Amino acid sequence: MSKELLYCAADRMPRPALAATRALAILDFLAAHPADEFTLSDLATELDINVASVHAVLGVLTDEGYLVRHPRLRTYSLGPSVVALGSGALERHPAVDHARDEARRLSEELELGVAVTALAGDDIVFLARVGEHSARELAVHVGQRIPLVPPIGAVFVAWLDPEPWLARAADRAAMEAVLDDVRARGWAVALETDAHRARRGSIDDPITDLDPSEYVGPLTAERTYDVVMIAAPVFDRRGDSLVSITLLGLEPGLTADQVAAYGERVRDAGLVATRRSGGRAPTA
């Protein structure tokens, strides 16, 4: 094979390995349901994978301790090897632990639900959620993923390279304005919609239908706001925003001053987590 062909082959994106993809799907699903156990057929149905493929992957994961199989019920759940992975990840990403601490404090202080999210490839993944579930909030569960598609994820993208995200925007100018507002305030706020109201309390319906009109620019004293979430970043040592703290379940009809007060409180919690984890907030 010529050098030119070798270089061309090396530059190609690798094809997804089906076994690896299926293993990750199983682990993600079980992480989203940590208190439950599932049979082979349950997992095949939930993940839409044929039984033979699931059986082969489950065997490897169980042998390596990433899953545990109940000998009598023949059900599967997360195993101790996952704990070792998690511990290693927390050492590598201390911002997550400190964000969870601040989320608990924030939830107790404000008596609201608070989530910790992080970037995971082209998705946002929910890492933790604290506080009582409110009938007002759009419920989420740990392990749930949301596609990083504009306007979702502005709280991360505002301090990263925004170009790949902006390239997927239906209205680029509107999304650039959203990012400017998020940077200026230090927090992002999205408004509730009729679709959100219809899905309150559902943890199985992913949040995928926010649009630019629902993200708030400058706050106006003459109006009130029905807020679905307020989020602020936690920065790492390089000043990147890979983790966020998100406030959920706020009362409808908030004034501009009330929204700003909540936003500043979440922003301050993110800055505390940034400082305690050795991160640094980027300069303006």
Sequence and secondary structure as in RCSB ss.txt:
>XXXX:A:sequence
MSKELLYCAADRMPRPALAATRALAILDFLAAHPADEFTLSDLATELDINVASVHAVLGVLTDEGYLVRHPRLRT
YSLGPSVVALGSGALERHPAVDHARDEARRLSEELELGVAVTALAGDDIVFLARVGEHSARELAVHVGQRIPLVP
PIGAVFVAWLDPEPWLARAADRAAMEAVLDDVRARGWAVALETDAHRARRGSIDDPITDLDPSEYVGPLTAERTY
DVVMIAAPVFDRRGDSLVSITLLGLEPGLTADQVAAYGERVRDAGLVATRRSGGRAPTA
>XXXX:A:secstr
  HHHHHHHHHS     HHHHHHHHHHHHHHHSTT  EEHHHHHHHHT  HHHHHHHHHHHHHTTSEEE TTT E
EEE HHHHHHHHHHHHH HHHHHHHHHHHHHHHHHTSEEEEEEEETTEEEEEEEES   TTS    TT EEE  T
TTTHHHHTTS  HHHHTT SSHHHHHHHHHHHHHHTSEEEE  HHHHHTTT SSS      GGGB  S  TT EE
 EEEEEEEEE TTS EEEEEEEE   SSEEHHHHHHHHHHHHHHHHHHHHHTT      
